[in-house]
Amino acid sequence: MSLGLDYYPEHWPEMRWATDACLMRDAGLQVVRLAEFAWAKIEPAEGEFDWNWLDRAVETLAEVGLQVVLCTPTAAPPAWLTRNDPDILPVDAQGRRHSFGGRRHYCANSPIYREHTRRIVGAMATRYGQHPSVIGWQIDNEFGGGQTARCYCHNCVAAFRNWLQRRYGHLDAMNDAWGTVFWSQTYDDWTQIEPPGLTGEKPNPSHVLDYYRFSSDSWVDYQQIQIDILRARTNGAQFVTTNLMGLFSDLDYYKLAASLDFVSWDNYPTGQTDRWRDMLSSPGFATETVHAYDVGDPTITGLAHDLMRAVKDKSFWVMEQQPGHINWGDYNPAPRPGVVRLWTWEAIAHGADTVVYFRWRACPYAQEQYHSGLLRHDGEPAQGLRDVQAMRREQAVMAAIQGTPVCAEVALLHSYDDLWAIDLQPHNRDLSYLRHLFTYYRALQLAGVPVDVAPPTCDLSRYKLVIAPTLHLVDETIAENLHRYVEQGGHLVLSVRSGFKTTSNRVVDTALPGLLADLVGATVEEWHSLPPGATYPLEMSALSGQPFAVRIWAEALKPVNAQVLAHFIGGPLEGRPAATLNCIGRGEVIYLGVWADDALAGALLAWLLPRAGVEPVATVSPGVKVMCRVGDGHEFVFLLNFSDVVATAKLSRIGYTDALTAEPVAQELWLGPREVRILRG
């Protein structure tokens, strides 16, 4: 386990570098990320390289024992490149070409930019690929950030047509998959196909979904260019990663991560709460906020951490960790003492093996002037550095945890294809894929149950309970995987809009839920999209007849083999089944034909978790997060209080010691505001 920082030596006088290096070392930091946006400094004119400053920066850090992660600087092409080759600049869906002056101003499909990429990455890898203090590489920076995941330039048009030919083989197959007979959209030549940009009406959703897939694949392909160069010139001695963005959904992170050694991501809890809160919270649903205002929403941050762990099913790095206030949120509160430590341990609890703070020193100019660092603008320590220094004595425990897997018996199924398809055609303004998934994630967190996020094609056998809130696009492979899981004793929860479409985004022509109907043992006879203010009352027999108010979406089910678990007790669907249970092999499938709010999701899980044999790690007060990592004969339990008040945690079993003090702990613990407890069992 290492702690590190992001450093920009080019921003500061060289006479300061050695002082900074010693301060970093003395704070207990071990890893430094460099050169992320330094292309213009490395190559001030085409073909004219200046390595001297970067050589000296690397050596200055190495002299005090710090390890270096170098970045390929392709996220910010220099002015001379865009002036000489403006064709590299991306074009948005309205046909407007981006200009120089920010970052991410390039198209991944530009042949010219790909050649420049090979040149600069090859030059850097040749120079530093065998350097003993360079331990790895970060490729580019935040692919797709700033709404740059999808370009519509002529290079992308040509690449899209080639992508479609590889995917479908023949135009007839593509026309059939897209249903182009509708509105006379049939194509008889590949050159007729354009990106789904400015159309008089909404574009064909199958066309749009394929463009989203193509755009994501373009970044996977572009990234592979850099991976191949780095692997060849480092002989595999240095790792290769890139920094992802948590719940950012314009790219398929499972595909992007496949060729990396591990993933890293950029974690800004207060900003991400501002950015993602509305996307995840259901309008009209009362959700009590119990966390302190300066810590972000730990459930939102937790879902992002767990998704980043999911994309390679292994531990990850946080390559940028918020060290204080940021500059891009809605309100940008300053975290109080202890919060940076809380965030660090939260990342470790969710599977991080290294945490790198962005940034070392606050910058006095340009776009990020109001973003804090571990040092203030004047070079003096900020509160974040004091928190980091306080963790020096905890690093031995961090090292013992490194590499251990997160222990989760429950999985939430997640798919970018499903997300894109649902959000293209929600059929209800308040229905979004991540919003639905988040309801179940939050209920599991409140129940003290760690959870894995997982793709629907993965091996599910290690889970006692699998929840697929909206498994929308289903093929035989997915259906067979779920059937195998249930037959072997798994407990599966499916919910609304599942099995609704084929993978080409066409509604199935069989009874819903399509290929999942036999698994569910029931069919969907009707579905209702509910406007704001409309509710359908529901009663679930398994929950002692407790009534619930259904909003947003409701489905009336027709049991075939399944047992009825819930009925609508009012409204247009009164008397109709709303949830079923079907036994297959040694397992069972529950289909919940309504959009669950927090109350229903919580009650369902309170009944279902013991039924599936899942025991919470601890029963906790609101605002307390529980996580668990297990390995080498040890179990580490993390209790993190994100609230402003004293909270309690009652462990499900006894025998733990405090990992930091080695003192035995009681079964019931008290946690102060923002307190962290790490227990060893």
C-alpha positions in Angstrom: 0.0 0.0 0.0 1.4 3.4 -1.0 0.3 7.0 -0.7 1.3 9.4 -3.3 0.7 12.8 -5.0 0.4 14.4 -8.3 3.2 16.9 -9.0 3.7 19.5 -11.7 7.4 20.5 -11.4 7.0 22.6 -14.6 4.7 24.9 -12.5 7.4 25.8 -10.0 11.0 27.2 -10.0 13.5 24.4 -10.2 15.2 25.6 -7.0 12.0 24.5 -5.1 12.0 20.9 -6.4 14.4 19.4 -3.9 12.5 21.1 -1.0 9.3 19.6 -2.3 10.8 16.2 -2.7 12.0 16.1 1.0 8.6 17.3 2.2 6.9 14.6 0.3 9.2 11.9 1.7 8.9 13.3 5.3 5.1 13.2 5.0 5.3 9.5 4.3 4.4 9.7 0.6 6.1 7.2 -1.7 4.7 7.7 -5.3 4.7 10.8 -7.5 2.8 11.2 -10.8 4.4 13.4 -13.4 4.1 14.9 -16.9 0.4 14.6 -17.3 0.0 17.8 -19.4 3.6 18.5 -20.2 3.7 17.9 -24.0 4.5 21.5 -24.9 7.3 21.5 -22.3 8.7 18.2 -23.5 8.4 19.1 -27.2 8.2 22.9 -27.6 8.3 22.6 -31.4 7.7 19.6 -33.6 10.6 17.2 -33.4 12.5 19.3 -30.9 12.6 17.5 -27.6 13.7 19.0 -24.3 14.2 16.1 -21.8 16.6 17.9 -19.5 14.0 19.4 -17.2 12.1 16.1 -16.9 15.3 14.1 -16.3 16.2 16.4 -13.5 12.7 16.3 -12.0 12.7 12.5 -12.0 16.2 12.4 -10.5 15.3 14.9 -7.8 12.5 12.7 -6.7 14.5 9.5 -7.0 17.3 10.9 -4.9 15.0 10.9 -1.8 13.6 7.5 -2.6 10.3 8.5 -4.3 8.9 6.3 -7.1 7.6 7.9 -10.3 4.5 7.2 -12.4 4.9 9.0 -15.8 2.0 10.0 -17.9 1.8 10.1 -21.6 0.9 13.7 -22.3 -1.6 13.1 -25.1 -4.6 14.7 -23.3 -3.3 18.1 -24.1 -1.8 18.5 -27.6 0.3 21.7 -27.9 -0.6 24.7 -29.9 1.9 24.1 -32.7 0.2 20.7 -33.4 -3.3 22.0 -33.6 -2.1 24.9 -35.8 -0.2 22.7 -38.1 -2.9 20.0 -38.2 -6.3 21.4 -37.3 -7.9 18.2 -38.6 -7.1 16.5 -35.3 -9.7 18.7 -33.5 -12.9 17.0 -32.6 -16.4 17.9 -33.9 -19.5 17.9 -31.8 -22.9 16.5 -32.8 -24.0 19.9 -34.1 -21.0 20.0 -36.5 -18.9 22.5 -34.5 -15.2 22.0 -34.4 -13.5 22.4 -31.0 -10.7 24.9 -30.7 -7.4 25.0 -28.8 -7.3 26.4 -25.3 -8.4 23.7 -22.9 -7.6 20.0 -23.0 -8.9 16.8 -24.7 -9.0 18.7 -28.0 -8.3 15.8 -30.3 -10.2 13.0 -32.1 -9.3 9.4 -31.3 -9.9 8.4 -34.9 -7.7 11.1 -36.5 -4.9 9.3 -38.4 -2.7 12.4 -38.0 -3.1 12.4 -34.3 -2.5 8.7 -34.0 0.9 9.2 -35.7 1.8 12.1 -33.3 0.7 9.8 -30.4 3.0 7.1 -31.6 5.8 9.5 -31.9 5.6 11.2 -28.4 4.7 8.0 -26.5 7.5 6.1 -28.3 10.0 8.9 -27.4 9.0 8.9 -23.8 9.0 5.2 -23.4 12.4 4.9 -25.1 13.9 7.4 -22.6 12.2 6.3 -19.4 11.1 2.7 -20.1 14.1 1.2 -18.2 14.5 3.9 -15.6 14.8 2.2 -12.1 12.6 4.8 -10.4 9.8 4.8 -12.9 7.4 2.1 -11.8 4.6 2.6 -14.3 2.6 4.7 -16.8 -0.7 6.5 -16.8 -2.0 6.7 -20.4 -3.5 10.1 -21.3 -5.9 11.6 -18.8 -9.6 11.0 -18.2 -10.7 9.7 -21.6 -14.0 11.3 -22.6 -13.9 14.1 -20.1 -15.4 17.4 -21.0 -18.0 15.8 -23.3 -15.3 14.5 -25.7 -16.2 10.8 -25.7 -18.1 11.1 -29.0 -16.8 12.9 -32.0 -18.6 13.5 -35.3 -15.9 14.5 -37.7 -15.2 13.0 -41.1 -12.6 10.6 -39.7 -15.2 9.2 -37.3 -17.8 8.9 -40.1 -15.4 6.7 -42.1 -14.4 4.7 -39.0 -18.0 4.2 -38.0 -18.9 2.7 -41.4 -15.9 0.3 -41.1 -17.0 -0.6 -37.6 -20.5 -1.4 -38.8 -19.2 -3.6 -41.6 -17.1 -5.6 -39.1 -20.1 -5.9 -36.7 -22.8 -6.9 -39.2 -20.9 -8.1 -42.3 -23.8 -7.2 -44.7 -26.1 -4.2 -45.0 -29.1 -6.4 -44.9 -28.1 -7.7 -41.5 -27.6 -4.1 -40.2 -30.9 -2.9 -41.7 -32.7 -5.7 -40.0 -31.0 -5.1 -36.6 -31.8 -1.4 -36.7 -35.3 -1.9 -38.1 -34.6 0.7 -40.9 -37.8 -0.2 -42.7 -39.4 2.3 -40.3 -39.7 5.8 -41.8 -38.0 4.7 -45.0 -34.5 4.6 -43.4 -33.3 1.6 -45.3 -29.6 1.8 -46.5 -28.4 0.3 -49.7 -24.8 1.5 -49.5 -22.4 1.8 -46.5 -21.5 5.4 -47.6 -25.1 6.5 -46.9 -24.6 6.0 -43.2 -23.9 9.1 -41.1 -23.5 9.6 -37.4 -26.8 10.2 -35.5 -26.4 13.9 -35.2 -28.7 16.6 -36.6 -31.9 14.9 -37.7 -35.3 16.4 -38.0 -36.7 13.9 -35.6 -35.1 11.8 -32.9 -32.7 9.4 -34.5 -33.2 5.6 -34.7 -32.2 4.4 -31.1 -30.5 1.3 -32.6 -28.3 3.6 -34.7 -27.5 5.8 -31.7 -26.7 2.8 -29.5 -24.3 1.5 -32.1 -22.7 4.9 -32.4 -22.2 5.0 -28.6 -20.6 1.5 -28.8 -18.4 2.6 -31.7 -17.3 5.7 -30.0 -16.3 3.8 -26.9 -14.5 1.2 -29.0 -12.6 4.0 -30.7 -11.1 5.0 -27.3 -10.3 1.4 -26.5 -8.5 1.1 -29.9 -6.7 4.4 -29.4 -5.5 3.4 -25.9 -4.2 0.1 -27.3 -1.8 2.0 -29.6 -0.2 3.5 -26.4 -0.3 0.2 -24.5 1.5 -1.7 -27.3 4.3 0.9 -27.5 4.8 1.0 -23.7 4.8 -2.8 -23.4 7.3 -3.1 -26.2 9.7 -0.5 -24.8 9.5 -1.3 -21.1 9.7 -5.1 -21.5 6.7 -5.4 -19.2 8.8 -4.1 -16.2 6.5 -1.1 -15.6 2.8 -1.2 -15.2 0.3 0.5 -17.5 -2.9 2.1 -16.3 -5.1 5.0 -17.0 -7.3 7.2 -14.8 -11.1 6.6 -15.1 -13.9 8.7 -13.7 -16.1 6.6 -11.6 -19.8 6.8 -12.7 -18.9 8.6 -16.0 -20.9 6.6 -18.5 -20.0 7.6 -22.0 -17.4 4.8 -22.3 -17.6 1.1 -21.6 -15.0 0.8 -18.8 -15.1 -3.0 -18.9 -13.6 -2.9 -22.4 -11.3 0.0 -21.7 -9.8 -1.7 -18.7 -9.3 -5.1 -20.3 -5.7 -4.5 -21.5 -4.6 -2.5 -18.5 -2.6 -4.0 -15.6 -5.1 -2.4 -13.2 -7.4 0.6 -13.3 -7.1 3.9 -11.4 -9.7 6.6 -11.0 -10.1 10.2 -9.9 -12.1 10.6 -6.7 -13.5 13.9 -5.6 -16.3 13.2 -3.1 -17.8 16.7 -2.7 -17.7 17.4 -6.4 -19.1 14.0 -7.4 -22.0 14.5 -4.9 -22.9 17.7 -6.7 -22.4 16.2 -10.2 -24.1 12.9 -9.6 -26.7 13.5 -6.9 -29.6 14.4 -9.3 -28.7 11.6 -11.6 -29.0 9.1 -8.8 -31.8 10.4 -6.6 -35.4 9.7 -7.6 -37.5 12.9 -7.8 -40.3 12.9 -5.2 -38.7 10.2 -3.1 -37.7 11.4 0.4 -34.2 10.2 1.2 -32.7 11.3 4.5 -29.3 12.8 4.3 -27.2 11.9 7.3 -23.7 12.6 6.2 -21.8 15.7 7.0 -21.8 18.5 4.4 -18.0 18.4 3.9 -17.6 14.7 3.2 -19.6 14.2 0.1 -22.2 11.4 -0.1 -20.4 8.2 0.9 -23.0 6.1 -0.9 -22.4 7.8 -4.2 -18.6 7.7 -3.6 -18.9 4.0 -2.6 -20.8 3.1 -5.8 -18.1 4.7 -7.9 -15.3 2.9 -5.9 -17.1 -0.4 -6.3 -17.7 0.1 -10.1 -14.0 0.8 -10.5 -13.1 -2.4 -8.7 -15.6 -4.2 -10.9 -14.2 -3.3 -14.3 -11.2 -5.6 -13.8 -12.5 -7.5 -10.7 -9.4 -6.6 -8.8 -7.9 -3.9 -6.6 -7.4 -0.4 -8.1 -5.6 2.8 -7.5 -7.0 6.2 -6.8 -4.8 8.3 -9.1 -6.4 11.6 -8.0 -7.8 11.9 -4.5 -9.4 15.2 -3.3 -7.1 16.8 -0.7 -9.2 19.7 0.3 -11.7 22.0 -1.4 -12.0 21.7 -5.2 -12.8 24.3 -7.9 -15.5 22.7 -10.1 -18.3 21.7 -7.8 -21.5 23.7 -7.0 -20.3 24.9 -3.6 -16.8 23.4 -2.9 -16.8 23.1 0.9 -13.4 22.9 2.7 -13.1 19.5 4.4 -12.6 19.7 8.1 -9.7 18.0 9.9 -9.8 14.2 9.5 -11.9 14.1 6.3 -8.9 13.4 4.0 -8.0 10.5 6.2 -11.6 9.3 6.2 -11.6 9.4 2.3 -8.3 7.6 2.2 -9.5 4.7 4.4 -12.8 4.7 2.5 -11.0 4.1 -0.8 -8.9 1.3 0.9 -12.0 -0.3 2.3 -13.5 -0.5 -1.2 -10.4 -2.1 -2.7 -7.8 0.7 -3.4 -4.2 -0.4 -3.0 -2.7 3.0 -3.6 -4.1 6.5 -3.0 -2.5 9.5 -4.8 -3.6 13.0 -3.8 -4.3 15.7 -6.4 -2.3 17.9 -6.1 0.9 18.7 -4.2 0.6 22.4 -4.2 -2.3 24.7 -5.2 -1.7 26.4 -8.5 -1.7 30.3 -8.7 -2.8 30.5 -12.3 -5.1 29.2 -15.1 -8.2 27.1 -14.8 -7.6 25.4 -11.5 -6.5 28.3 -9.3 -9.2 27.6 -6.7 -8.3 23.9 -6.4 -6.5 23.1 -3.2 -3.4 21.0 -2.8 -1.6 19.3 0.1 0.3 22.6 0.2 -1.3 26.0 0.0 -0.5 28.5 -2.8 2.3 29.9 -0.6 3.9 26.5 -0.2 2.9 26.0 3.4 1.1 22.9 4.6 -2.7 22.7 4.2 -5.0 20.6 6.3 -4.9 17.8 3.8 -1.1 17.4 4.3 -1.6 17.3 8.1 -4.1 14.5 7.6 -1.7 12.6 5.5 1.1 13.1 8.0 -1.2 11.7 10.7 -1.5 8.5 8.7 2.2 7.7 8.7 1.8 5.4 11.7 -1.1 3.6 10.0 0.8 2.6 6.9 1.9 -0.7 8.3 -1.8 -1.7 8.6 -2.3 -0.4 5.0 0.5 -2.6 3.8 -1.1 -5.7 5.5 -4.3 -5.0 3.7 -2.8 -4.4 0.2 -3.8 -7.0 -2.3 -6.6 -8.5 -0.3 -10.0 -8.8 -2.0 -13.1 -7.0 -0.9 -15.4 -9.6 0.6 -18.9 -9.3 -0.9 -21.6 -12.0 -1.0 -24.0 -9.8 -3.0 -23.6 -8.6 -6.6 -25.4 -5.8 -8.5 -25.4 -6.4 -12.2 -24.4 -3.4 -14.3 -24.0 -3.0 -18.1 -23.1 0.1 -20.2 -25.3 -1.2 -23.1 -28.3 -1.4 -20.8 -27.5 2.0 -19.4 -27.2 3.6 -22.8 -30.4 1.9 -24.1 -32.5 2.8 -21.1 -31.4 6.4 -21.0 -32.0 6.8 -24.8 -35.6 5.7 -24.4 -36.6 5.9 -20.7 -40.3 6.1 -21.4 -40.5 8.1 -18.2 -38.5 11.2 -17.5 -37.6 10.2 -14.0 -36.5 6.6 -14.9 -32.8 6.3 -15.4 -30.6 3.2 -15.3 -28.2 4.3 -12.6 -31.0 5.8 -10.5 -32.7 2.4 -10.3 -29.4 0.6 -9.5 -28.5 3.2 -6.9 -31.7 2.5 -5.0 -30.6 -1.1 -4.3 -27.0 -0.1 -3.7 -28.1 2.4 -1.1 -30.4 -0.2 0.6 -27.5 -2.7 0.8 -25.2 -0.1 2.3 -27.8 0.9 4.9 -28.1 -2.8 5.8 -24.4 -3.1 6.4 -23.8 -5.4 3.5 -20.8 -4.9 1.2 -21.6 -5.4 -2.5 -19.8 -6.1 -5.8 -20.8 -4.5 -9.0 -20.5 -7.0 -11.8 -21.3 -7.4 -15.6 -24.1 -9.9 -16.4 -21.7 -12.2 -18.2 -19.3 -12.8 -15.3 -19.1 -15.9 -13.2 -21.7 -15.4 -10.5 -21.1 -18.6 -8.6 -19.4 -16.8 -5.7 -22.4 -14.7 -4.8 -25.3 -15.8 -2.5 -27.5 -13.0 -3.9 -27.5 -11.3 -7.3 -29.7 -8.2 -8.0 -30.3 -7.0 -11.6 -32.5 -3.9 -11.3 -32.8 -3.4 -15.0 -31.4 -6.2 -17.2 -32.7 -4.6 -20.4 -30.8 -6.0 -23.4 -30.6 -9.8 -23.1 -29.1 -12.5 -25.3 -28.8 -16.2 -25.0 -25.4 -15.9 -23.2 -26.8 -13.7 -20.5 -29.9 -15.8 -20.1 -27.9 -19.0 -19.8 -25.5 -17.5 -17.3 -28.4 -16.4 -15.0 -30.2 -19.8 -15.4 -26.9 -21.6 -14.4 -26.4 -19.4 -11.4 -30.0 -20.0 -10.1 -30.0 -23.7 -10.8 -26.9 -24.1 -8.8 -28.4 -22.5 -5.7 -28.2 -18.8 -6.3 -30.8 -16.2 -5.3 -31.6 -13.8 -8.2 -33.7 -10.6 -8.2 -34.9 -9.1 -11.5 -37.0 -6.0 -11.9 -38.7 -3.7 -14.3 -37.8 -3.5 -18.0 -35.8 -6.7 -17.9 -35.5 -8.9 -21.0 -37.3 -6.1 -22.9 -35.0 -5.9 -25.9 -32.5 -7.6 -28.1 -28.8 -6.5 -28.1 -29.5 -4.4 -31.2 -32.0 -2.4 -29.2 -35.2 -3.8 -30.7 -38.1 -4.9 -28.5 -38.5 -8.6 -28.5 -41.5 -10.2 -30.3 -42.2 -12.7 -27.5 -43.9 -12.3 -24.2 -41.9 -10.1 -21.8 -39.5 -10.5 -20.1 -38.3 -12.2 -23.4 -35.5 -14.7 -23.0 -35.9 -14.4 -19.2 -39.6 -15.5 -19.2 -38.8 -19.2 -18.4 -36.4 -18.2 -15.7 -39.0 -15.8 -14.1 -41.9 -18.2 -14.4 -44.2 -15.3 -15.3 -44.8 -12.8 -18.0 -45.5 -9.1 -18.1 -49.0 -8.4 -19.3 -49.0 -4.6 -19.0 -46.7 -1.8 -18.0 -47.6 1.6 -16.8 -45.4 4.7 -16.8 -46.5 6.8 -13.8 -46.3 10.7 -14.0 -45.4 12.7 -10.9 -48.0 12.5 -8.2 -49.4 9.2 -9.4 -49.0 6.2 -7.1 -50.2 2.6 -7.1 -50.6 1.0 -3.7 -48.9 -2.4 -3.3 -49.0 -5.1 -0.7 -46.3 -7.8 -0.4 -47.4 -10.9 1.5 -43.8 -11.9 2.4 -43.5 -8.5 4.2 -46.5 -9.1 6.5 -48.8 -7.3 4.2 -47.0 -4.0 4.6 -48.4 -1.5 2.1 -46.1 0.5 -0.3 -46.7 3.3 -2.7 -45.4 2.6 -6.2 -44.1 5.5 -8.3 -42.5 5.9 -11.7 -43.1 2.4 -13.2 -45.4 -0.6 -12.6 -45.9 -3.9 -14.3 -48.8 -6.3 -14.1 -47.5 -9.9 -14.1 -49.1 -13.2 -15.2 -47.7 -16.2 -13.3 -47.0 -19.3 -15.2 -45.0 -21.4 -12.7 -44.2 -18.7 -10.2 -45.7 -18.0 -6.8 -47.2 -14.5 -6.3 -45.4 -12.4 -3.8 -47.2 -9.0 -4.1 -50.4 -7.5 -5.5 -51.5 -4.1 -6.4 -54.2 -3.1 -3.9 -55.5 -0.1 -5.7 -55.3 1.9 -8.9 -55.8 0.7 -12.5 -53.9 -2.6 -11.8 -55.8 -3.4 -8.6 -55.7 -7.1 -7.9 -53.0 -7.9 -10.4 -49.7 -9.6 -9.3 -46.8 -7.2 -9.0 -44.0 -9.6 -7.8 -43.4 -13.3 -8.2 -41.0 -16.0 -6.9 -39.9 -19.0 -9.1 -37.9 -21.9 -7.9 -35.4 -23.4 -10.4 -33.0 -26.2 -9.3 -31.6 -25.3 -5.9 -32.2 -21.6 -6.3 -34.9 -19.0 -6.8 -35.8 -16.0 -8.9 -37.8 -13.0 -7.7 -39.2 -10.7 -10.3 -40.3 -7.3 -8.8 -42.5 -5.6 -11.4 -42.3 -2.1 -9.8 -39.8 0.6 -9.4 -38.7 0.3 -5.8 -38.2 3.3 -3.6 -36.0 3.2 -0.5 -38.7 1.9 1.7 -39.6 -1.0 -0.6 -36.0 -1.9 -1.4 -35.0 -1.9 2.3 -38.0 -4.0 3.3 -37.4 -6.5 0.4 -33.7 -6.9 1.4 -34.6 -7.3 5.1 -36.6 -10.3 4.1 -34.4 -11.6 1.4 -30.9 -11.3 2.9 -31.4 -14.0 5.6 -33.3 -16.1 3.1 -30.2 -16.1 0.9 -27.8 -16.7 3.8 -26.3 -13.2 3.7 -25.4 -11.9 7.2 -24.5 -8.2 7.5 -21.0 -7.5 8.7 -22.5 -5.1 11.3 -25.7 -3.2 12.2 -24.9 0.5 12.1 -26.3 3.9 12.6 -27.3 6.0 9.5 -24.1 7.6 8.1 -21.8 4.7 9.0 -20.3 2.7 6.2 -19.3 -1.0 6.6 -16.8 -2.8 4.3 -14.7 -5.9 4.6 -11.5 -7.2 3.0 -10.2 -10.7 3.5 -6.9 -12.4 2.7 -3.9 -14.3 4.1 -6.0 -15.7 7.0 -7.1 -12.2 8.1 -10.3 -10.3 7.9 -10.3 -6.5 8.0 -13.6 -4.7 8.8 -13.8 -1.0 8.1 -16.3 1.2 10.1 -16.4 4.8 8.8 -18.6 7.4 10.3 -19.5 10.1 7.7 -21.9 11.9 10.0 -21.6 14.9 12.3 -22.8 12.9 15.3 -21.7 10.0 17.5 -22.8 6.7 15.9 -22.9 3.1 16.8 -21.9 -0.2 15.1 -22.9 -3.6 16.4 -20.7 -6.4 14.9 -22.4 -9.6 13.8 -19.7 -11.6 15.6 -17.1 -11.2 18.3 -13.3 -11.7 18.4 -12.0 -8.6 16.6 -9.1 -6.4 17.6 -8.4 -2.9 16.6 -6.0 -3.1 13.7 -4.2 0.1 14.7 -3.8 -0.5 18.4 -4.1 -4.4 18.6 -6.6 -3.9 21.5 -9.6 -6.2 21.7 -12.9 -4.5 20.8 -16.4 -4.9 22.1 -19.2 -6.2 19.9 -20.9 -2.8 20.0 -18.7 0.2 19.2 -19.2 4.0 19.4 -17.8 6.1 16.6 -17.2 9.8 16.8 -18.0 12.2 13.9 -15.8 11.3 10.9 -14.1 8.6 12.9 -12.5 5.6 11.2 -12.1 2.2 12.9 -10.2 -0.7 11.2 -10.8 -4.1 12.9 -8.8 -7.3 12.4 -10.4 -10.7 12.8 
